Amino acid sequence: MPKDDFSALENAIRRRAFLRAAAAGTTFLALGGGTYVLAATDDPRAKQLRPDGRPRLPPGQRILDALKPMGGEPGDPSPSAFRLRVHGDVDNPLDLDFAALLALPQTEQTCDVHCVTGWSVLGARFTGVKVAELARMAKVRDTVRHVIFEAANGYTANVRLAEATAPSVLIAHKHEGKPLTRPHGPPARALVPDLYFWKSAKWVTGIRFVRTDRPGYWETRGYHNHADPWTEERYG
């Protein structure tokens, strides 16, 4: 990611103080070149619990009504250029084009996503293929403990195997029923909703199954290796 994108993200993190201090009621914020609706502080969704008993809205987060573009060095957005390698410690490596991805069993799900900069979108709808299904097809070996999501321009994000193959984790190609738009990593991105959103690599090109952990782009630059929003694992 270029230096100016890194600075923009750091500035966004510093703006969390403003978000926390926002007055009750719906507020309109101009962030990163766009205007987003910040939900009221008494939004009932913030008080809901997940099935696992954790609050639906993690600490330090505010609700936006739409995904906020967060930069990154773009990859090729055209479906015709898309290739997804599923490789590493597997017995049946895969090399899928976009048509092959669409031919696999598709999952449409509604989930919440949480950015390390302090915003969350609740009830976002994504469509894609479960990473667990790709792992099954690739015949991942018993020795594997971690997954590396590979993306355009050398970006990587590391995720524990159990979390990467959770039912909610997808290689997503649609958001709200439509193809991903340019800021959100088309034609396909990883979606790991239970970790901070930088783990959901945009412009995804590969899924590498490995025995030992390999910290990714942000993890080697001071971000937390695990990235659990509910324990605010923002920095390492």
N, C-alpha and C positions, 0 to 999 in steps of 0.2 A: 504494500500500500504506500502511495507517495507520502512524503513528509507533511504536505499541507493537509492531507486527509487525517493523519495522525493528530495534528494540532487541532483540527476541527473537532475530533472526537474528545480530546482532552478538554477543550473549551465547553463542550456539551456536558461533560461530567461536572465541571465547576458550576454549571448553571443549575445543577440539582438543588443547590441552596435556595435558588429562587422558586423552584417548583415546590419545595417543602413549605415555603413561606406564602404560597399563593392563597389568596382569600377564598373563603367558601363560596360556592356557586360556580357556574360554568364560566371558564375563562378562555379567551382566545389567545394563543401564543404563536408568535412568528418564530419558528426554529428552523435553521438550516435552509432558508429560502422558501419555506412553505408555511401555511397557517394550519394549525391543528386544534381540534377542540379538546380542551382539558376537562375531564369530567368533574362534576361537583364533588367536594370533599365528603359529602354525605351520600355518595353513590352507594346504593345498597349492595352492589356487587362486591365492593371492597370488604364487606363484612361477611360474605359467604365463605363457607369452608369447602375445601376439596374433599373427595372421597377418602384421602389419606389423613384427613384431619387438619391439614395445614390451611392457613388462610388463603383464599383465592388470590388476593393481591399481596405479593411479598413486601416485606418492609422496605422503605425507601423508594417506593414506586408510586407513580401517578398514572392515571388512566388517560390514554389518548383514544380517539375514535378511529384512527387509521394508522397503518404502518408508516413509520418515518424513515425516509432514505438515510442510510448511514455511511454512504461513501464506499470506498474500495475501488481497486483498479478493475474496470469492467472486463469481462470476457466476451466472447462472440455470442450474441443473443439469438442467432438463427438456429432453428431446430435442425436444419440440414447439416450444420456443422457439429452438432452435438455428438459426443461419445462419452460413455460412462464405463470406466474400467472398474471391475470388482475383482480385487487381486490381493496378493500378499500370501499369508499362510492359509491357503485354500486348496482344495483338490480339484476344483472345477472353475477356473477363472472365467469371468464373463467380460465381454466387450459389446456394449449395447449402443445402438443408435437410438434416435428419438422414437422412431416407429416401434422398435423393439421394447422400449420402456413403456409406451402406451399400450402395447399388446399384453403386458403383464396385468395381474389382478390389481385393480385400482381401489384406493381407499379415499373416501371423502370424510373429513373429520373437522369438528369445531374445537378449537383449543385456545389457550391463552399464551401469549408470548411476552417476554420481559427483556428489555434492553438494559445493559449495564449502565447506560447514561441516565436511567431513572424513569423511563416510560414503559408502560405496559399496554397492550391491546388485548382486551378480553373478548372471547367469542369470535376469533378470526377463523375463517373457513378455508381449508387447504385441501387440495386433491393431489394424490401421488401414489407412489409404490412404497410399501413398508420396507425399511432396511432389513428387517427380520426375514422377509421373503427373499430378498437378494442374498442374504447370508445363507439361507437354506439352499438356494439354487447353487451357490458357489461352493457349498460343502466346507464350511469353515472348520478348521481343525480344532481339536480339544485344547490345544496349547494357547490359543488366542485369548488375550485379555483386554486388548484395546482396539479401537477403530480410529483411523485417520481419515477425515474427510479432506479430499484434495480438490482444489479449485483453480481457477484461472490465475496465471501469473505467479504460480508457486505458493499461493495461500494454502495453509493447512489448519485444521482444528482437530484436536485430539479429544476423544470421548471414551469412557469406559465401555467395554463390550456390553455389559448388562443394560446400560443406559442407552447405548446406540441401537440396540435391538428391542427396545421397549415398544409396545404396540402403537404408541403415538408418534414414533419417529419415522419420517418419510423422506424420500426424494420427491419433492413437491414440484409440480409444474403448473399448478393453477392456484390462484388466490381469489376468493369470493366468486368462484365459478368461471373466472377468466384467466387466460394465460398470464404468467408473471410479467409485470411491466419492467422496463429497463432498470430502474433503481433497485429492484429486488432480486436481481440475479438470474434473468431468463437465459436459456429456456427451462432450467431446472436448478433447484437449490436443495441443500439439506434442510430439514426441519427437526430441531431437537427442542421441543417446547418447554421441557422442565429444566433446562439450563439457560444461562444468559444467552442472548440471541447471537453473540459473535460466534458461538459454536455451530450455528446453523449456516454453514458456508454457502455463499452465493456463487453462481456460475460454476456449479460443481462439475468436476471432471472424473473423480475417482473415489472409491471407497477401498481403503487398504486395511486389511486385518493383520494385526501384528501381535507378537508375544509380549513385547516390552513397550512401555509408554514412550511417546515421542512428542514432546510439547510443540505446539504449533506457532503460528505467526504472532498472535497476541500473547500467548503464554510465555514466549521467550522475551517479551518486551515488558514484563512486569505484571501481567494480568494473572489471575488465579488459575491454577491448572485444572480445577474441577468446575467452578462457576455455578454453584448452587444459589439461586436468587433468594431462597428463604433463610439462608445463613449469611447472606450478603458477601459471598465469596467473589469480590470484585478484583482484588489485588493479591498477588502471591505473598 
